[in-house]
Amino acid sequence: MTRVPSAPTAKAGLRERKKIRTRRAIRGAAYRLFAEQGYDATRVDQIAEAAEVSPSTVFRYFPTKEDIVLTDEEDSVLDSALRARPAHEPPLTALREAIRTALRQAYTTPEALAEVRVRMRLVATVPAVRARLDESMAASGRLLAATLATRLGRSPDELEIQVFISAILGGLRAALIYWVAHDLRDDLTDVIDRAVATMRTNLADQG
């Protein structure tokens, strides 16, 4: 049997690694400039020059300056992790474990922890980034709602599905902001567990 050449796969792998390096270079350059001269004062052409790419390359990877802060691979990781959870798990448990999996993959190195600290501080202090985050979370919600609805045999357009996913994502955002505000002292998994556990309490009924 003739062996199928493996060169195209290797080339595809090289292209993907190059894309990842370029994305990281752009984001790293942006974060350095944000720290040096502030978010609003930093222009995309400055980011491109610092990353040694063209402005058009920056926009090819990140449609807006806000996306440099917010865009990453976590949505697909979270959705994949949710799809992989056992079918018998209750929705809240499945999402909690999926979030744990996604965060373990995303925030396991000192560099990644430093990046999320910068990211969440920009979310907290820059209105344009907060506004873009709302748009990003809406897209994330649609993705997760579709996956959750498939698990439950329901429609992603149901009010209950929409409210549940919105509550989860809102809790995740609040947990990350809390974590950064406390200088990352707490274990992130514990913070996420506390956020999820809040949804099982009767806090809303307490006087």
N, C-alpha and C positions, 0 to 999 in steps of 0.2 A: 504494500500500500504506500502511495506517495505521501510523504509528510507535508503538511500544510505549512508554508513559511510563517515564521513567528514575527517577522520584522514589522508588519503593520501594528500588531499589538504593542510591541516595544516602542514604536513611534508614538502611538496613542498615549502610552504611559509617560513618555518624555514630555509630550505636549501638556499633559495634565499637571505634571510636576512643575513645568515652567509657569503655567497659569497660577499655581499655588504660590510660587516664589514671587511672582509679580504682584499678586494681591497682597501678600505680606509686606513687600517692599513699599507699596503705596500706603498701606495702613500705618506701617511703622514711621514713614516719613511724615504722614499727616499728624500722628500723635506727637512726634517731636516738635513740629511747628506749632501745634495747638498749645503745647506746654510753654513754648518760648514766646509766642506773640499773641496768644488767645485764639479762640475758635473763629470769631467773626472777622478778625483781621487777616486770617489765613486764606489765601486764594488758591484755587485749584491749580493754576499754572505754577505756583510756588511748590505745591505738593508734587506735581509732575517733575519739576526740575530736581527736587530733593531725592525723588525716587528713581531718577534717571530714565524717565519714560516721557512720552508726549502727553499733552492734555487729553487728546482723543483716546489714548489708552486708558487714562484714568476713568473717563466717562464710559468706556466700553465695559469696565469692570464694576464701576459704581455710578449709576445714573445721576446721583446728586451728591453733594458734599456730605450731607447727613447720612447717606448710605455707607460712606466709608466708616462711620462710627457703628452703624447698626447691622449692616449686611454681613452674614456669616453662614456657616453650614448647619447651624443648630436646628433649624426648622426640619430639614430632611432627616437629621439624626434622631430628633424627638419623634417624628412621625414613624420612622422605621422601628424605633424602640417600642412604640405603642403597638405597631402591627405584630411585633414579635412576642408580646405578652400572652400568657395562656388565655384561652377563650373564656374559661370559667371565672376569671378574676373580675370582681366588681369594678366598675369604671373608675372610681376614685383611686383604688389600689393600683390598677393598671397604669393610670396616668402618673401617679406618684413614682412608681418604679421606672417608668419610661423617662421621667424627668431626671431621676437619679442617674440613669444610664447616660443620658445626654450630657449632663453636667460633669460626670466623671471623665467623659471623653474630651470635653471642652476646656476644663479648668484644672488640669492635673500638673501643670508646670508653673514655675515662678513667673515665666514670661506671660503665660495665659492669665494668671491671677492679676498681674500688673495691668494687663490690657483691659480686663473686665472692670477693674477699679477706675481706670480712665474713662471707659465707656459709660459707666453708670453715673459718674460725676458730671459728664457732659449731658447726660439725660436729665440730671437734676438741675442743671444750671443754664442750659441753652434751650430757649423755647422752640426753635426750629427743629432741634433734635427730638424733643418731646413730641412735637406734632408728627414728625416722620415715624416715630416709634408707634404711635397710635395706628398709622396706616399699616406698618409692618405687622403689628399684632393682629390686625383685622385679617390680613392674608394668612398668618399662622393659624388663626382661629378657624378659617374656612378649611384649611388642610386637615387639621385635627378633628374638626366636626365631621368631615366626610369619613375619616378612618373610624372614629368612635361609632358613628351611625352604622357603618358596615358591621362592626363587632356586635352591635345590639339588634341588627335587623330593622333599623328605623331610618327615617329620613333626616338628612343633615339640616333640613330647613325647619325642623320642629323647634318650637320655642324652648322646650326643655333642654334640648341638645345645645342650642345656641347659648343659653344662660349658663349652663354647666361649664362649657369650654371657656366662656368669657370670665367666669369666676376663677377657674384654674389659672388662666394666663394673667389675670389681674393679681392673683395671689403670688404667682411666680415673680412678676415684676416688683411687687412690694417687698418680697423676700430678698431679692437681689439688692434693691436700694437699701434696705435695712442692713444687710450684710456689709455693704461698702461703707455705709455711714458709721458702722462700728469697727472700721479698719480691719475687716476680714478676720477678726479675732475668733468668732464662732465658727464651728464646723459647718460648712455649707449644707451638707446633707441634713444636719439637725435643724438648720433654719428652714429648709424646704419642708421637712417633716412637720415642723410647728405650723407652717403656713397651711399645709394640707389638713392637718388635724383641726385647725380652726373651723373648717367646713363641717366637721362632725360635732361641734359643740353647740350649746344653746346660747352663745354669746349675745345674739340679737334679742333674746328674751330677758336678759338680765337687767335688773333695775339699777 
